Amino acid sequence: MKVQKVIVEEKSYPLYILLDKEFEVIEPVKRFIKYLDNTGKAPN
């Protein structure tokens, strides 16, 4: 697994996603991180 930093122009902070061994996004983690970001609970 690998953590990948993602820069989004609309955000003032970087986001991070978790990738599996084939470098595919792990969807449940992505959805949880998106939930945290959208609700303002964690700037990731």
Residue, then its C-alpha position, 0 to 999 in steps of 0.5 A: m500500500k502507498v499513501q499518495k498526496v493529491i493537490v486540488e486547486e479548490k482546497s487550501y490544503p493537500l488531500y491524501i489517498l491510499l493506493d493498493k499494491e497495483f496503485e489502485v485507489i482503495e474505495p472505502v478509504k477514499r469515501f471515508i476521507k471524502y466524508l471527513d473532508n466534506t464535513g470539515k472534521a479533518p483537513n486530511 
